Amino acid sequence: RSATTVDAASQLRDDSRFAMDVIQRLAVQTGFEDLPFVSRPYLGSISTYQGKNGINPSTLKPAVYGYNNAVPSTTDPLNTATARTSGSLGYGSDVLILQYGTVKVTDTTTDGSMISCDGAAPTSPAVDRGDRAVSILYVNTSSGGEPALMCMKRNDSTGTFSTPAPLLKGVESFQVLYGVDKVVANTAPTGNVDSVPDSYLRADQMTVTGNDAATLTNWRRVRSLRIGLVLRGPPGSAQSSESQTLYPLGSNYESNSDPGSKFTATDSRLRQVVTFTVQLRNCQNQGYQPASSTTPCDVVLPL
């Protein structure tokens, strides 16, 4: 039994490192835009932005966003997710959506420096600001009924989404908090930002009811991600069957409004909590910077 526990603990540590490496690599890509798009700013009005970028800003999803306690649609995951039901596998787990551009080499090729969540590099360059690589991470059932961290990506040639594939088995809980700059929960943003996160919010706290433009602006003020996971070993890997209460994001973030902030299990499996923070490398404002601002990555509510 001791040997089984040692082997399981070693495997959990390896799985933890793998999960951190993948999520960090994807996160630092988030919001990247090639030079032709970066040089097309807001310039004071939605109509000007649309003329410069060939896309209506109201349809341009943020580079980073997600859903709290949900499972994404397999056909329209950028816009639709289904709430998880209490007692279901992965209950409380979140959805993280990351989008980023590619680096154009020719009209039909990229430099291969960006990867999707499956490790493959998109090969088609973007045609407009909304044409980006997409990686979606969430928890669902894998082979043998095991929970797994799943990967869904958008095919850069067809625009359709791939069949979800497991990245890592044994992930029971996947939690995401968003480090935001001058954002108050469920409130339209005001003023300018300083590019430093001053609080962490859940995905549902980014929504401003009845004001889609304010909601999108809140998401464009995300500066970092706080990730929490609960990984489990095989049956019998623990020394005994005892009730376990775990906090994927730390006990300070436990909330009755967030069912994933506390995880409880009673079985003979060894478990490990993984918690880490990723600072986003790129501006997330998608060009919505007022001309008068001198603050890097400032973002305003479009008018």
Secondary structure, DSSP 8 states (H G I E B T S, - for coil): -HHHHHHHHHHHHHHHHHHHHHHHHHHHHTT---HHHHT---TT-HHHHHHHHSS-GGG---SEEEESSEEE-SS-TTT-EEE--TTSTTTT--EEEEEE---EEETTEE-S----TTS----S--SSTT--EEEEEEEEE-GGG-EEEEEEEB-TTT--B---EEEEETEEEEEEEEEESS--TTS---S---S---EEE-GGGG--TT-HHHHHHHHTTEEEEEEEEEEE--TT-SSS-EEEEE-TT-GGG-BTTBGGGSEEEEES--EEEEEEEEE--S--STT---TT--STT------
